[in-house]
Amino acid sequence: MKRLMIAVVLVMSILSLQPTADAAIKMFNEPPFSHYKVSKGDSFWFIAKRYGLDYKELMRLNPDVVPTNMQVGEVIRLKPEASHHSAFEDQVVALVNQERRQRGLNPLQHRADVKNVAHKKAQDLINSNYFSHNSPNYGSPFDMLRSFGISYRTAGENIAKGQTTPEQVMKDWMNSPGHRQNILKPEYDTIGVGFYHGAWVQMFIQAR
């Protein structure tokens, strides 16, 4: 059974295919999946050739990836539809507010500065290849919010990795008591949602 990460490191639902020296490397006319996890020896050229993509199109789909410094374990996009982050982020906010309204709670504001921090954290989860609330680069979520100039009375964070849709990640969070508590905490009035290459972040604050 496929398991996804929400609070502890479980299994990423991203295919990782190791290039080999064998001549019989299977080629595709088009990508069979939307994301690809970089393995040792990979290059944009190899990936584009194998999956029937134009090299420049692959570069366009992954503007944050440095071709000369691809990291093993880094997840890249193969299909254009996987690149539209803001729609996924907005859908998560809509689902959060739907859950809150059903329980008589005030909806959360999706504030641009908090959203930016959440997106940076999602990028960090992928690019630094870890799964934890404490970032090796930014510290705790509370440290990170303060370092980006955001003040708050209380704050919280939900993270997940591997879910493919807003509905799926929200279902996993709502089925986890700690994550559900953040989503439904009455004191929170602001949210920021980040999605990046299969990593999901919700940052909640009670504004000052």
C-alpha positions, 0 to 999 in steps of 0.5 A: 500500500502506498503511504505518503509523508505528512508528519514523519518520513514515509515513502515519496510517491515519485518515480526514481529511474537510474540511468544505466550504461546499458544500450537498451534504455527504454525511451518514451514518446511522452512522459508517463508521469508528471514528476521525476526524481533525479538520480546520480548521473542524470542530466537535463539532456538525458532526461529530455531524450528519454522522455521525448521532451525538448531540452528547452521545454524541460528547462522552461518547466524547471526554472529553479533548477540549475542544469549544471548543479542538479542534485540527486533526489531533487524532483523536476517536472516533466509535464506543463500541467504540473507547473501551475503551483498557485492554483494548487495553493489556492485550492488548499486554502479554499479547502481549509476555509471550507472545513472551518466554515462547516464548524462555524470558524472564521475563514483564514486570509491567504496573505502574500507574505506568509504564502511566500514563506510557505513556498520557500519552505516547500522549495527547501524541503525538496532542494535540501532533501529533508522532511522536518519542521526544522530546516537546516537553512531557516531553522524552526517555522517560527524562526523562519517567519521572523527572519522574513519580517512576519510578526505574530502572536501564535503560529503553526506549520503543517508539512507533507510530501508526495501527495498529488492533489490538494484534495489528497493532501487535505484528506491526509492532514485532516485525518491526522489529529495534530495537523487537523488541530492547526487547520481548525484552530480558532485563534488563527486568522492567516494562512500561507500555502506553498507547493513545490515539486510534491512538497506541501506547506501550510503556515498559520499565524494569529496576526498581531 
